[in-house]
Amino acid sequence: MEFRARPGFAAGAFATAFVLFAATAYDQTVAPTTNLPNPYRSVENWAKLPEGRIWGAVSAIDVDPDGSSIWVLERCGAQGFIPPAQMRPDVPFNCDGTNLAPILKFDASGRLVKSFGEGLLVFPHGMHVDREGNIWVTDGVARGGKGQQVLKFAPDGKVLLRLGKAGVAGSGPDEFNAPSAVVTAPNGDVFVADGHGRDTNARIVKFDKNGKFIKTWGKKGSAAGDVDIPHTIAMDSRGRLFVGDRNNNRIQIFDQDGKSLDQWFQFSRPSSIFIDKNDIIYVADSESGGVAKDREHGYRGIRVGRISDGVVTAFIPDPVATATTTSAAEGVAADAKGNIYGAEVAPKRLMRYVKP
């Protein structure tokens, strides 16, 4: 429900309309909501890695169906993205060339209880835990015959399904080019947000539960229905898809056939979207004022809001005043008690936020 003035719209009518819309979350096509309370206390070093292992870039996070255990995607002690042209085949890149597990499960106390995925991923990027507890992971870079795929793991680490061609970047129905995120519907349909800027794809790809291609939609652009870095994707209780259209600084809402329903700007530049069972939405902005230098530093942080009306109710600002790269949470999730978790790429850490 984006509000725009029509050509020839009278100034007085515009002013009246602005007053009427100003109280809603939809009249924020430029500046996101920032002037809000922060009712959360930050907790560092909540999750403990085995002795001798250090945190690398933490790219994604999700909650187990038990409501309290946390699944984390971590880049095997490494940092973030390196352009493929700068990769050296004799130097390990993220998880390729290591024997570390990138998929980690922590219980409610922060104790590591499970890990797997060694040797299977190159550049782990997005994560989704489905209703049966299966873990879906996107691998966004091709190297050594691996990557450019979406993998579905059973909770014990067994690979159940692979989407895309291993080590091959493309735009065909069975190919990806930098898949960023994935989500599943109650009937098992799979939706992949495919693309990460530059010369990669910019689309949503839909499959059935068995991995059969159904359709694709979207193209690079800024019009309604276009996408530019579809970095994150989530689904609400009505089955609508919320796509973090990051380079357009908006959330786009689609039905499951790709019809554009709405666009929201009040949640800023979305790197991650999480929607809980009560349709509370959590959105992380990790780039404003850093990677996105044309944005204000104060936009960066985690926003909490309601799906029902789009209103933002709380804001956890990035404690770093200025940044030259990604900062604070790039991935976000919330457990059944409302504790928020932030997966941080550049700071290489996992943060927990609790209400006092």
Disulfide bonds with the S-S distance in Angstrom:
Cys76-Cys95 2.01
